[in-house]
Amino acid sequence: MADERTRPNAETRAAERDDAQTTAHADRAPTAEEERRAQELEPDADVAEHEKEMAERGADQQGEGRIG
């Protein structure tokens, strides 16, 4: 790997500007099979309880760990 610094050209800068304006999104819609399997899943009560506990802890945090 070279240690030399490079400067981005106009094409690179334009591509970076375009990327910065793109919002996150799925690359495709789920297939019928994926949707069916997702609907069959049951939520895990332990995971839901843990999420609730962590949200409550986060709400009491000050500084960087604080939730909204």
All heavy atoms as TSV, in Angstrom:
chain	resi	resn	atom	element	x	y	z
A	1	MET	N	N	0.844	-1.183	0.000
A	1	MET	CA	C	0.000	0.000	0.000
A	1	MET	C	C	0.884	1.238	0.000
A	1	MET	O	O	1.808	1.365	0.785
A	1	MET	CB	C	-0.898	-0.012	1.227
A	1	MET	CG	C	-1.884	1.093	1.259
A	1	MET	SD	S	-3.093	0.704	2.532
A	1	MET	CE	C	-3.587	2.325	2.929
A	2	ALA	N	N	0.591	2.142	-0.874
A	2	ALA	CA	C	1.400	3.348	-1.002
A	2	ALA	C	C	1.058	4.347	0.089
A	2	ALA	O	O	-0.086	4.471	0.508
A	2	ALA	CB	C	1.174	3.976	-2.366
A	3	ASP	N	N	2.066	5.049	0.565
A	3	ASP	CA	C	1.867	6.084	1.574
A	3	ASP	C	C	1.709	7.457	0.948
A	3	ASP	O	O	1.636	8.451	1.654
A	3	ASP	CB	C	3.047	6.103	2.546
A	3	ASP	CG	C	3.063	4.868	3.442
A	3	ASP	OD1	O	1.983	4.310	3.689
A	3	ASP	OD2	O	4.150	4.482	3.886
A	4	GLU	N	N	1.668	7.503	-0.379
A	4	GLU	CA	C	1.551	8.781	-1.062
A	4	GLU	C	C	0.126	9.306	-0.966
A	4	GLU	O	O	-0.841	8.572	-1.084
A	4	GLU	CB	C	1.931	8.616	-2.534
A	4	GLU	CG	C	3.360	8.186	-2.743
A	4	GLU	CD	C	3.653	7.959	-4.205
A	4	GLU	OE1	O	2.920	8.496	-5.057
A	4	GLU	OE2	O	4.599	7.220	-4.493
A	5	ARG	N	N	0.017	10.606	-0.755
A	5	ARG	CA	C	-1.297	11.235	-0.715
A	5	ARG	C	C	-1.772	11.529	-2.128
A	5	ARG	O	O	-0.970	11.831	-3.002
A	5	ARG	CB	C	-1.254	12.531	0.083
A	5	ARG	CG	C	-1.009	12.294	1.543
A	5	ARG	CD	C	-1.034	13.601	2.295
A	5	ARG	NE	N	-0.981	13.317	3.708
A	5	ARG	CZ	C	-1.915	13.681	4.575
A	5	ARG	NH1	N	-2.950	14.370	4.167
A	5	ARG	NH2	N	-1.789	13.403	5.841
A	6	THR	N	N	-3.063	11.423	-2.323
A	6	THR	CA	C	-3.628	11.755	-3.624
A	6	THR	C	C	-4.708	12.808	-3.421
A	6	THR	O	O	-5.232	12.982	-2.330
A	6	THR	CB	C	-4.251	10.526	-4.302
A	6	THR	OG1	O	-5.293	10.035	-3.462
A	6	THR	CG2	C	-3.218	9.428	-4.515
A	7	ARG	N	N	-5.026	13.504	-4.488
A	7	ARG	CA	C	-6.099	14.489	-4.449
A	7	ARG	C	C	-7.239	13.981	-5.314
A	7	ARG	O	O	-7.010	13.564	-6.449
A	7	ARG	CB	C	-5.618	15.837	-4.968
A	7	ARG	CG	C	-4.599	16.477	-4.059
A	7	ARG	CD	C	-4.219	17.839	-4.601
A	7	ARG	NE	N	-3.235	18.424	-3.737
A	7	ARG	CZ	C	-3.440	19.523	-3.036
A	7	ARG	NH1	N	-4.563	20.179	-3.140
A	7	ARG	NH2	N	-2.502	19.985	-2.250
A	8	PRO	N	N	-8.477	14.030	-4.792
A	8	PRO	CA	C	-9.594	13.576	-5.603
A	8	PRO	C	C	-9.814	14.510	-6.795
A	8	PRO	O	O	-9.669	15.724	-6.683
A	8	PRO	CB	C	-10.782	13.610	-4.654
A	8	PRO	CG	C	-10.367	14.466	-3.517
A	8	PRO	CD	C	-8.874	14.453	-3.464
A	9	ASN	N	N	-10.177	13.915	-7.924
A	9	ASN	CA	C	-10.447	14.730	-9.107
A	9	ASN	C	C	-11.914	15.170	-9.101
A	9	ASN	O	O	-12.697	14.803	-8.216
A	9	ASN	CB	C	-10.075	13.970	-10.384
A	9	ASN	CG	C	-10.862	12.690	-10.548
A	9	ASN	OD1	O	-11.954	12.534	-10.008
A	9	ASN	ND2	N	-10.294	11.751	-11.296
A	10	ALA	N	N	-12.311	15.926	-10.079
A	10	ALA	CA	C	-13.671	16.458	-10.147
A	10	ALA	C	C	-14.703	15.341	-10.235
A	10	ALA	O	O	-15.780	15.426	-9.635
A	10	ALA	CB	C	-13.805	17.401	-11.338
A	11	GLU	N	N	-14.386	14.275	-10.949
A	11	GLU	CA	C	-15.314	13.151	-11.077
A	11	GLU	C	C	-15.545	12.472	-9.722
A	11	GLU	O	O	-16.678	12.134	-9.360
A	11	GLU	CB	C	-14.748	12.145	-12.078
A	11	GLU	CG	C	-15.660	10.977	-12.365
A	11	GLU	CD	C	-15.059	10.024	-13.383
A	11	GLU	OE1	O	-14.192	10.420	-14.169
A	11	GLU	OE2	O	-15.498	8.858	-13.358
A	12	THR	N	N	-14.470	12.305	-8.959
A	12	THR	CA	C	-14.591	11.695	-7.629
A	12	THR	C	C	-15.405	12.580	-6.704
A	12	THR	O	O	-16.286	12.108	-5.975
A	12	THR	CB	C	-13.194	11.453	-7.032
A	12	THR	OG1	O	-12.468	10.580	-7.892
A	12	THR	CG2	C	-13.283	10.858	-5.637
A	13	ARG	N	N	-15.128	13.870	-6.739
A	13	ARG	CA	C	-15.885	14.800	-5.879
A	13	ARG	C	C	-17.375	14.811	-6.235
A	13	ARG	O	O	-18.228	14.842	-5.357
A	13	ARG	CB	C	-15.303	16.203	-5.985
A	13	ARG	CG	C	-13.940	16.317	-5.329
A	13	ARG	CD	C	-13.436	17.755	-5.385
A	13	ARG	NE	N	-12.062	17.847	-4.981
A	13	ARG	CZ	C	-11.657	18.091	-3.739
A	13	ARG	NH1	N	-12.536	18.255	-2.792
A	13	ARG	NH2	N	-10.378	18.173	-3.458
A	14	ALA	N	N	-17.692	14.738	-7.517
A	14	ALA	CA	C	-19.094	14.713	-7.949
A	14	ALA	C	C	-19.770	13.428	-7.466
A	14	ALA	O	O	-20.913	13.453	-6.987
A	14	ALA	CB	C	-19.182	14.829	-9.462
A	15	ALA	N	N	-19.075	12.313	-7.569
A	15	ALA	CA	C	-19.631	11.038	-7.104
A	15	ALA	C	C	-19.853	11.075	-5.596
A	15	ALA	O	O	-20.870	10.580	-5.101
A	15	ALA	CB	C	-18.700	9.892	-7.483
A	16	GLU	N	N	-18.936	11.665	-4.845
A	16	GLU	CA	C	-19.093	11.782	-3.396
A	16	GLU	C	C	-20.280	12.673	-3.034
A	16	GLU	O	O	-21.017	12.375	-2.096
A	16	GLU	CB	C	-17.812	12.309	-2.766
A	16	GLU	CG	C	-16.687	11.289	-2.795
A	16	GLU	CD	C	-15.375	11.845	-2.301
A	16	GLU	OE1	O	-15.216	13.089	-2.203
A	16	GLU	OE2	O	-14.472	11.030	-2.019
A	17	ARG	N	N	-20.480	13.756	-3.786
A	17	ARG	CA	C	-21.640	14.630	-3.545
A	17	ARG	C	C	-22.940	13.867	-3.790
A	17	ARG	O	O	-23.884	13.956	-3.011
A	17	ARG	CB	C	-21.581	15.870	-4.433
A	17	ARG	CG	C	-20.764	17.004	-3.863
A	17	ARG	CD	C	-20.991	18.296	-4.620
A	17	ARG	NE	N	-20.641	18.189	-6.037
A	17	ARG	CZ	C	-19.411	18.324	-6.521
A	17	ARG	NH1	N	-18.406	18.582	-5.708
A	17	ARG	NH2	N	-19.186	18.217	-7.811
A	18	ASP	N	N	-22.987	13.096	-4.871
A	18	ASP	CA	C	-24.180	12.298	-5.169
A	18	ASP	C	C	-24.436	11.271	-4.066
A	18	ASP	O	O	-25.576	11.092	-3.624
A	18	ASP	CB	C	-24.039	11.580	-6.513
A	18	ASP	CG	C	-24.125	12.525	-7.699
A	18	ASP	OD1	O	-24.594	13.677	-7.517
A	18	ASP	OD2	O	-23.725	12.113	-8.801
A	19	ASP	N	N	-23.391	10.598	-3.624
A	19	ASP	CA	C	-23.536	9.608	-2.558
A	19	ASP	C	C	-24.043	10.246	-1.269
A	19	ASP	O	O	-24.856	9.658	-0.556
A	19	ASP	CB	C	-22.206	8.911	-2.274
A	19	ASP	CG	C	-21.826	7.903	-3.331
A	19	ASP	OD1	O	-22.692	7.554	-4.162
A	19	ASP	OD2	O	-20.656	7.470	-3.335
A	20	ALA	N	N	-23.582	11.444	-0.967
A	20	ALA	CA	C	-23.991	12.131	0.264
A	20	ALA	C	C	-25.472	12.495	0.236
A	20	ALA	O	O	-26.108	12.599	1.285
A	20	ALA	CB	C	-23.139	13.380	0.475
A	21	GLN	N	N	-26.045	12.658	-0.935
A	21	GLN	CA	C	-27.451	13.026	-1.059
A	21	GLN	C	C	-28.383	11.814	-1.097
A	21	GLN	O	O	-29.592	11.955	-0.991
A	21	GLN	CB	C	-27.670	13.859	-2.336
A	21	GLN	CG	C	-26.903	15.164	-2.342
A	21	GLN	CD	C	-27.295	16.058	-1.183
A	21	GLN	OE1	O	-28.460	16.221	-0.888
A	21	GLN	NE2	N	-26.311	16.623	-0.515
A	22	THR	N	N	-27.831	10.625	-1.234
A	22	THR	CA	C	-28.635	9.407	-1.336
A	22	THR	C	C	-29.057	8.944	0.051
A	22	THR	O	O	-28.233	8.821	0.947
A	22	THR	CB	C	-27.827	8.285	-2.016
A	22	THR	OG1	O	-27.430	8.740	-3.299
A	22	THR	CG2	C	-28.642	7.023	-2.162
A	23	THR	N	N	-30.358	8.691	0.222
A	23	THR	CA	C	-30.835	8.163	1.497
A	23	THR	C	C	-30.733	6.640	1.484
A	23	THR	O	O	-30.759	6.012	0.426
A	23	THR	CB	C	-32.300	8.575	1.750
A	23	THR	OG1	O	-33.100	8.116	0.659
A	23	THR	CG2	C	-32.438	10.073	1.857
A	24	ALA	N	N	-30.656	6.072	2.664
A	24	ALA	CA	C	-30.553	4.623	2.781
A	24	ALA	C	C	-31.866	3.978	2.336
A	24	ALA	O	O	-32.949	4.488	2.621
A	24	ALA	CB	C	-30.243	4.238	4.217
A	25	HIS	N	N	-31.761	2.885	1.637
A	25	HIS	CA	C	-32.938	2.164	1.183
A	25	HIS	C	C	-32.552	0.723	0.846
A	25	HIS	O	O	-31.388	0.421	0.634
A	25	HIS	CB	C	-33.559	2.846	-0.043
A	25	HIS	CG	C	-32.635	2.929	-1.212
A	25	HIS	ND1	N	-31.643	3.887	-1.308
A	25	HIS	CD2	C	-32.520	2.177	-2.325
A	25	HIS	CE1	C	-30.978	3.716	-2.442
A	25	HIS	NE2	N	-31.491	2.682	-3.065
A	26	ALA	N	N	-33.557	-0.133	0.820
A	26	ALA	CA	C	-33.316	-1.532	0.471
A	26	ALA	C	C	-32.951	-1.625	-1.004
A	26	ALA	O	O	-33.433	-0.850	-1.828
A	26	ALA	CB	C	-34.555	-2.364	0.760
A	27	ASP	N	N	-32.110	-2.572	-1.328
A	27	ASP	CA	C	-31.718	-2.735	-2.723
A	27	ASP	C	C	-32.778	-3.458	-3.543
A	27	ASP	O	O	-32.749	-3.428	-4.768
A	27	ASP	CB	C	-30.376	-3.450	-2.839
A	27	ASP	CG	C	-30.386	-4.842	-2.227
A	27	ASP	OD1	O	-31.301	-5.143	-1.441
A	27	ASP	OD2	O	-29.470	-5.624	-2.533
A	28	ARG	N	N	-33.729	-4.124	-2.843
A	28	ARG	CA	C	-34.807	-4.817	-3.541
A	28	ARG	C	C	-35.931	-5.078	-2.541
A	28	ARG	O	O	-35.732	-5.026	-1.334
A	28	ARG	CB	C	-34.326	-6.137	-4.131
A	28	ARG	CG	C	-33.853	-7.119	-3.058
A	28	ARG	CD	C	-33.501	-8.477	-3.653
A	28	ARG	NE	N	-32.989	-9.365	-2.639
A	28	ARG	CZ	C	-33.730	-10.033	-1.750
A	28	ARG	NH1	N	-35.032	-9.916	-1.746
A	28	ARG	NH2	N	-33.168	-10.838	-0.864
A	29	ALA	N	N	-37.103	-5.372	-3.064
A	29	ALA	CA	C	-38.230	-5.742	-2.208
A	29	ALA	C	C	-38.065	-7.198	-1.774
A	29	ALA	O	O	-37.418	-7.986	-2.468
A	29	ALA	CB	C	-39.535	-5.578	-2.980
A	30	PRO	N	N	-38.630	-7.578	-0.619
A	30	PRO	CA	C	-38.515	-8.970	-0.196
A	30	PRO	C	C	-39.290	-9.888	-1.134
A	30	PRO	O	O	-40.305	-9.498	-1.712
A	30	PRO	CB	C	-39.129	-8.979	1.202
A	30	PRO	CG	C	-40.000	-7.781	1.258
A	30	PRO	CD	C	-39.389	-6.775	0.335
A	31	THR	N	N	-38.805	-11.095	-1.255
A	31	THR	CA	C	-39.524	-12.087	-2.057
A	31	THR	C	C	-40.731	-12.578	-1.268
A	31	THR	O	O	-40.825	-12.372	-0.052
A	31	THR	CB	C	-38.617	-13.285	-2.387
A	31	THR	OG1	O	-38.297	-13.952	-1.164
A	31	THR	CG2	C	-37.353	-12.856	-3.104
A	32	ALA	N	N	-41.649	-13.243	-1.943
A	32	ALA	CA	C	-42.831	-13.793	-1.271
A	32	ALA	C	C	-42.412	-14.776	-0.183
A	32	ALA	O	O	-42.989	-14.796	0.910
A	32	ALA	CB	C	-43.745	-14.462	-2.287
A	33	GLU	N	N	-41.396	-15.574	-0.452
A	33	GLU	CA	C	-40.891	-16.537	0.535
A	33	GLU	C	C	-40.321	-15.811	1.754
A	33	GLU	O	O	-40.563	-16.217	2.898
A	33	GLU	CB	C	-39.828	-17.432	-0.103
A	33	GLU	CG	C	-39.124	-18.372	0.838
A	33	GLU	CD	C	-40.019	-19.476	1.410
A	33	GLU	OE1	O	-41.154	-19.650	0.930
A	33	GLU	OE2	O	-39.584	-20.153	2.348
A	34	GLU	N	N	-39.560	-14.760	1.545
A	34	GLU	CA	C	-39.002	-13.994	2.661
A	34	GLU	C	C	-40.106	-13.361	3.506
A	34	GLU	O	O	-40.033	-13.374	4.739
A	34	GLU	CB	C	-38.047	-12.912	2.139
A	34	GLU	CG	C	-36.760	-13.478	1.568
A	34	GLU	CD	C	-35.948	-12.459	0.809
A	34	GLU	OE1	O	-36.511	-11.464	0.304
A	34	GLU	OE2	O	-34.723	-12.662	0.715
A	35	GLU	N	N	-41.117	-12.818	2.855
A	35	GLU	CA	C	-42.237	-12.232	3.594
A	35	GLU	C	C	-42.971	-13.290	4.413
A	35	GLU	O	O	-43.318	-13.063	5.571
A	35	GLU	CB	C	-43.207	-11.539	2.641
A	35	GLU	CG	C	-42.710	-10.226	2.119
A	35	GLU	CD	C	-43.746	-9.501	1.282
A	35	GLU	OE1	O	-44.796	-10.092	0.969
A	35	GLU	OE2	O	-43.495	-8.336	0.947
A	36	ARG	N	N	-43.211	-14.444	3.808
A	36	ARG	CA	C	-43.915	-15.523	4.508
A	36	ARG	C	C	-43.140	-15.966	5.746
A	36	ARG	O	O	-43.683	-16.096	6.836
A	36	ARG	CB	C	-44.129	-16.718	3.576
A	36	ARG	CG	C	-44.929	-17.856	4.216
A	36	ARG	CD	C	-44.962	-19.096	3.342
A	36	ARG	NE	N	-43.655	-19.683	3.102
A	36	ARG	CZ	C	-42.957	-20.392	4.010
A	36	ARG	NH1	N	-43.440	-20.576	5.206
A	36	ARG	NH2	N	-41.785	-20.900	3.699
A	37	ARG	N	N	-41.836	-16.166	5.583
A	37	ARG	CA	C	-41.011	-16.612	6.705
A	37	ARG	C	C	-40.942	-15.555	7.797
A	37	ARG	O	O	-40.948	-15.882	8.982
A	37	ARG	CB	C	-39.619	-16.980	6.212
A	37	ARG	CG	C	-39.656	-18.245	5.334
A	37	ARG	CD	C	-38.304	-18.692	4.911
A	37	ARG	NE	N	-37.596	-19.213	6.085
A	37	ARG	CZ	C	-36.299	-19.461	6.097
A	37	ARG	NH1	N	-35.572	-19.244	5.024
A	37	ARG	NH2	N	-35.714	-19.939	7.169
A	38	ALA	N	N	-40.896	-14.289	7.433
A	38	ALA	CA	C	-40.865	-13.218	8.428
A	38	ALA	C	C	-42.156	-13.185	9.241
A	38	ALA	O	O	-42.129	-12.962	10.455
A	38	ALA	CB	C	-40.626	-11.871	7.746
A	39	GLN	N	N	-43.275	-13.426	8.581
A	39	GLN	CA	C	-44.562	-13.424	9.278
A	39	GLN	C	C	-44.688	-14.596	10.248
A	39	GLN	O	O	-45.417	-14.516	11.225
A	39	GLN	CB	C	-45.716	-13.453	8.265
A	39	GLN	CG	C	-45.834	-12.189	7.443
A	39	GLN	CD	C	-46.074	-10.957	8.311
A	39	GLN	OE1	O	-46.814	-10.998	9.279
A	39	GLN	NE2	N	-45.422	-9.865	7.968
A	40	GLU	N	N	-43.985	-15.678	9.977
A	40	GLU	CA	C	-44.036	-16.858	10.838
A	40	GLU	C	C	-43.205	-16.698	12.113
A	40	GLU	O	O	-43.383	-17.465	13.057
A	40	GLU	CB	C	-43.546	-18.088	10.071
A	40	GLU	CG	C	-44.468	-18.516	8.954
A	40	GLU	CD	C	-43.880	-19.637	8.116
A	40	GLU	OE1	O	-42.693	-19.979	8.286
A	40	GLU	OE2	O	-44.615	-20.165	7.261
A	41	LEU	N	N	-42.305	-15.733	12.144
A	41	LEU	CA	C	-41.436	-15.566	13.303
A	41	LEU	C	C	-42.212	-15.049	14.510
A	41	LEU	O	O	-43.129	-14.246	14.389
A	41	LEU	CB	C	-40.305	-14.584	12.978
A	41	LEU	CG	C	-39.318	-15.032	11.910
A	41	LEU	CD1	C	-38.354	-13.896	11.602
A	41	LEU	CD2	C	-38.559	-16.265	12.369
A	42	GLU	N	N	-41.823	-15.531	15.682
A	42	GLU	CA	C	-42.409	-15.068	16.933
A	42	GLU	C	C	-41.380	-14.212	17.651
A	42	GLU	O	O	-40.206	-14.581	17.743
A	42	GLU	CB	C	-42.786	-16.268	17.815
A	42	GLU	CG	C	-43.903	-17.108	17.257
A	42	GLU	CD	C	-45.239	-16.375	17.254
A	42	GLU	OE1	O	-45.477	-15.557	18.153
A	42	GLU	OE2	O	-46.032	-16.624	16.325
A	43	PRO	N	N	-41.799	-13.066	18.200
A	43	PRO	CA	C	-40.849	-12.233	18.929
A	43	PRO	C	C	-40.335	-12.950	20.178
A	43	PRO	O	O	-41.073	-13.702	20.819
A	43	PRO	CB	C	-41.658	-10.998	19.327
A	43	PRO	CG	C	-42.976	-11.119	18.667
A	43	PRO	CD	C	-43.122	-12.488	18.136
A	44	ASP	N	N	-39.097	-12.715	20.523
A	44	ASP	CA	C	-38.485	-13.305	21.704
A	44	ASP	C	C	-38.744	-12.375	22.889
A	44	ASP	O	O	-38.311	-11.222	22.901
A	44	ASP	CB	C	-36.984	-13.480	21.470
A	44	ASP	CG	C	-36.285	-14.206	22.599
A	44	ASP	OD1	O	-36.663	-14.005	23.766
A	44	ASP	OD2	O	-35.349	-14.971	22.301
A	45	ALA	N	N	-39.453	-12.860	23.906
A	45	ALA	CA	C	-39.822	-12.038	25.063
A	45	ALA	C	C	-38.594	-11.533	25.813
A	45	ALA	O	O	-38.581	-10.394	26.307
A	45	ALA	CB	C	-40.728	-12.830	26.001
A	46	ASP	N	N	-37.540	-12.356	25.912
A	46	ASP	CA	C	-36.320	-11.928	26.603
A	46	ASP	C	C	-35.658	-10.768	25.868
A	46	ASP	O	O	-35.168	-9.822	26.495
A	46	ASP	CB	C	-35.329	-13.081	26.730
A	46	ASP	CG	C	-35.803	-14.161	27.690
A	46	ASP	OD1	O	-36.652	-13.856	28.557
A	46	ASP	OD2	O	-35.317	-15.305	27.571
A	47	VAL	N	N	-35.643	-10.836	24.560
A	47	VAL	CA	C	-35.041	-9.765	23.763
A	47	VAL	C	C	-35.858	-8.479	23.910
A	47	VAL	O	O	-35.304	-7.389	24.084
A	47	VAL	CB	C	-34.927	-10.170	22.278
A	47	VAL	CG1	C	-34.466	-8.994	21.420
A	47	VAL	CG2	C	-33.980	-11.345	22.127
A	48	ALA	N	N	-37.176	-8.589	23.890
A	48	ALA	CA	C	-38.037	-7.411	24.045
A	48	ALA	C	C	-37.824	-6.771	25.409
A	48	ALA	O	O	-37.752	-5.537	25.523
A	48	ALA	CB	C	-39.498	-7.803	23.857
A	49	GLU	N	N	-37.715	-7.582	26.450
A	49	GLU	CA	C	-37.486	-7.055	27.802
A	49	GLU	C	C	-36.130	-6.363	27.888
A	49	GLU	O	O	-35.999	-5.289	28.482
A	49	GLU	CB	C	-37.575	-8.179	28.835
A	49	GLU	CG	C	-37.367	-7.721	30.258
A	49	GLU	CD	C	-38.391	-6.708	30.744
A	49	GLU	OE1	O	-39.550	-6.751	30.296
A	49	GLU	OE2	O	-38.018	-5.847	31.573
A	50	HIS	N	N	-35.119	-6.969	27.293
A	50	HIS	CA	C	-33.779	-6.367	27.303
A	50	HIS	C	C	-33.786	-5.027	26.562
A	50	HIS	O	O	-33.190	-4.054	27.025
A	50	HIS	CB	C	-32.773	-7.323	26.667
A	50	HIS	CG	C	-31.378	-6.810	26.670
A	50	HIS	ND1	N	-30.609	-6.733	27.803
A	50	HIS	CD2	C	-30.611	-6.316	25.668
A	50	HIS	CE1	C	-29.432	-6.217	27.508
A	50	HIS	NE2	N	-29.409	-5.957	26.212
A	51	GLU	N	N	-34.464	-4.967	25.419
A	51	GLU	CA	C	-34.544	-3.718	24.655
A	51	GLU	C	C	-35.211	-2.632	25.488
A	51	GLU	O	O	-34.759	-1.488	25.521
A	51	GLU	CB	C	-35.309	-3.948	23.353
A	51	GLU	CG	C	-35.301	-2.766	22.411
A	51	GLU	CD	C	-36.371	-1.738	22.713
A	51	GLU	OE1	O	-37.388	-2.082	23.310
A	51	GLU	OE2	O	-36.173	-0.558	22.336
A	52	LYS	N	N	-36.276	-2.984	26.184
A	52	LYS	CA	C	-36.984	-2.019	27.027
A	52	LYS	C	C	-36.068	-1.509	28.144
A	52	LYS	O	O	-36.006	-0.303	28.401
A	52	LYS	CB	C	-38.230	-2.674	27.623
A	52	LYS	CG	C	-39.043	-1.742	28.476
A	52	LYS	CD	C	-40.279	-2.443	29.006
A	52	LYS	CE	C	-41.057	-1.523	29.942
A	52	LYS	NZ	N	-42.216	-2.204	30.526
A	53	GLU	N	N	-35.341	-2.422	28.773
A	53	GLU	CA	C	-34.411	-2.043	29.849
A	53	GLU	C	C	-33.317	-1.111	29.325
A	53	GLU	O	O	-32.997	-0.098	29.957
A	53	GLU	CB	C	-33.787	-3.300	30.449
A	53	GLU	CG	C	-32.817	-3.013	31.572
A	53	GLU	CD	C	-32.150	-4.276	32.098
A	53	GLU	OE1	O	-32.710	-5.380	31.943
A	53	GLU	OE2	O	-31.050	-4.130	32.660
A	54	MET	N	N	-32.764	-1.429	28.176
A	54	MET	CA	C	-31.697	-0.597	27.612
A	54	MET	C	C	-32.232	0.779	27.206
A	54	MET	O	O	-31.548	1.797	27.376
A	54	MET	CB	C	-31.046	-1.288	26.408
A	54	MET	CG	C	-30.262	-2.533	26.754
A	54	MET	SD	S	-28.877	-2.231	27.881
A	54	MET	CE	C	-29.549	-2.850	29.422
A	55	ALA	N	N	-33.449	0.844	26.695
A	55	ALA	CA	C	-34.042	2.136	26.339
A	55	ALA	C	C	-34.246	2.990	27.576
A	55	ALA	O	O	-34.003	4.199	27.561
A	55	ALA	CB	C	-35.365	1.932	25.606
A	56	GLU	N	N	-34.675	2.365	28.670
A	56	GLU	CA	C	-34.851	3.109	29.919
A	56	GLU	C	C	-33.522	3.609	30.452
A	56	GLU	O	O	-33.410	4.743	30.894
A	56	GLU	CB	C	-35.552	2.224	30.954
A	56	GLU	CG	C	-37.012	1.987	30.627
A	56	GLU	CD	C	-37.659	0.934	31.516
A	56	GLU	OE1	O	-36.964	0.340	32.366
A	56	GLU	OE2	O	-38.876	0.710	31.344
A	57	ARG	N	N	-32.491	2.770	30.391
A	57	ARG	CA	C	-31.155	3.207	30.820
A	57	ARG	C	C	-30.659	4.362	29.950
A	57	ARG	O	O	-30.089	5.317	30.439
A	57	ARG	CB	C	-30.157	2.052	30.722
A	57	ARG	CG	C	-30.213	1.106	31.844
A	57	ARG	CD	C	-29.025	0.174	31.752
A	57	ARG	NE	N	-29.127	-0.875	32.739
A	57	ARG	CZ	C	-28.221	-1.816	32.895
A	57	ARG	NH1	N	-27.143	-1.842	32.133
A	57	ARG	NH2	N	-28.385	-2.726	33.821
A	58	GLY	N	N	-30.845	4.208	28.640
A	58	GLY	CA	C	-30.388	5.252	27.713
A	58	GLY	C	C	-31.076	6.573	27.951
A	58	GLY	O	O	-30.482	7.635	27.813
A	59	ALA	N	N	-32.349	6.529	28.347
A	59	ALA	CA	C	-33.097	7.767	28.587
A	59	ALA	C	C	-32.545	8.515	29.789
A	59	ALA	O	O	-32.665	9.742	29.867
A	59	ALA	CB	C	-34.571	7.450	28.796
A	60	ASP	N	N	-31.917	7.798	30.711
A	60	ASP	CA	C	-31.360	8.423	31.918
A	60	ASP	C	C	-29.921	8.864	31.741
A	60	ASP	O	O	-29.348	9.467	32.642
A	60	ASP	CB	C	-31.439	7.453	33.108
A	60	ASP	CG	C	-32.888	7.168	33.501
A	60	ASP	OD1	O	-33.750	8.027	33.249
A	60	ASP	OD2	O	-33.145	6.077	34.061
A	61	GLN	N	N	-29.318	8.551	30.611
A	61	GLN	CA	C	-27.923	8.895	30.384
A	61	GLN	C	C	-27.748	10.373	30.078
A	61	GLN	O	O	-28.633	11.019	29.555
A	61	GLN	CB	C	-27.366	8.097	29.201
A	61	GLN	CG	C	-27.239	6.629	29.468
A	61	GLN	CD	C	-26.229	6.316	30.553
A	61	GLN	OE1	O	-25.141	6.853	30.561
A	61	GLN	NE2	N	-26.613	5.441	31.474
A	62	GLN	N	N	-26.600	10.866	30.405
A	62	GLN	CA	C	-26.206	12.227	30.052
A	62	GLN	C	C	-25.097	12.150	29.015
A	62	GLN	O	O	-24.295	11.236	29.032
A	62	GLN	CB	C	-25.725	12.984	31.293
A	62	GLN	CG	C	-26.777	13.138	32.361
A	62	GLN	CD	C	-27.965	13.975	31.886
A	62	GLN	OE1	O	-27.792	14.994	31.245
A	62	GLN	NE2	N	-29.155	13.483	32.177
A	63	GLY	N	N	-25.048	13.111	28.130
A	63	GLY	CA	C	-23.961	13.185	27.158
A	63	GLY	C	C	-24.154	12.254	25.976
A	63	GLY	O	O	-25.255	12.058	25.493
A	64	GLU	N	N	-23.071	11.620	25.544
A	64	GLU	CA	C	-23.044	10.857	24.304
A	64	GLU	C	C	-24.010	9.684	24.274
A	64	GLU	O	O	-24.565	9.359	23.241
A	64	GLU	CB	C	-21.619	10.348	24.065
A	64	GLU	CG	C	-21.417	9.777	22.697
A	64	GLU	CD	C	-19.960	9.429	22.468
A	64	GLU	OE1	O	-19.086	10.166	22.957
A	64	GLU	OE2	O	-19.704	8.421	21.803
A	65	GLY	N	N	-24.266	9.025	25.397
A	65	GLY	CA	C	-25.137	7.866	25.414
A	65	GLY	C	C	-26.615	8.182	25.507
A	65	GLY	O	O	-27.448	7.305	25.508
A	66	ARG	N	N	-26.950	9.438	25.567
A	66	ARG	CA	C	-28.349	9.855	25.787
A	66	ARG	C	C	-29.215	9.579	24.565
A	66	ARG	O	O	-28.826	9.793	23.442
A	66	ARG	CB	C	-28.380	11.344	26.100
A	66	ARG	CG	C	-29.763	11.850	26.420
A	66	ARG	CD	C	-29.678	13.287	26.936
A	66	ARG	NE	N	-30.976	13.871	27.000
A	66	ARG	CZ	C	-31.820	13.692	28.025
A	66	ARG	NH1	N	-31.462	12.967	29.036
A	66	ARG	NH2	N	-32.988	14.266	28.021
A	67	ILE	N	N	-30.422	9.068	24.833
A	67	ILE	CA	C	-31.410	8.833	23.776
A	67	ILE	C	C	-32.339	10.028	23.739
A	67	ILE	O	O	-32.912	10.412	24.759
A	67	ILE	CB	C	-32.218	7.550	24.043
A	67	ILE	CG1	C	-31.300	6.338	24.001
A	67	ILE	CG2	C	-33.346	7.410	23.032
A	67	ILE	CD1	C	-32.003	5.045	24.343
A	68	GLY	N	N	-32.512	10.592	22.527
A	68	GLY	CA	C	-33.399	11.681	22.193
A	68	GLY	C	C	-33.996	12.373	23.313
A	68	GLY	O	O	-34.745	13.114	23.586
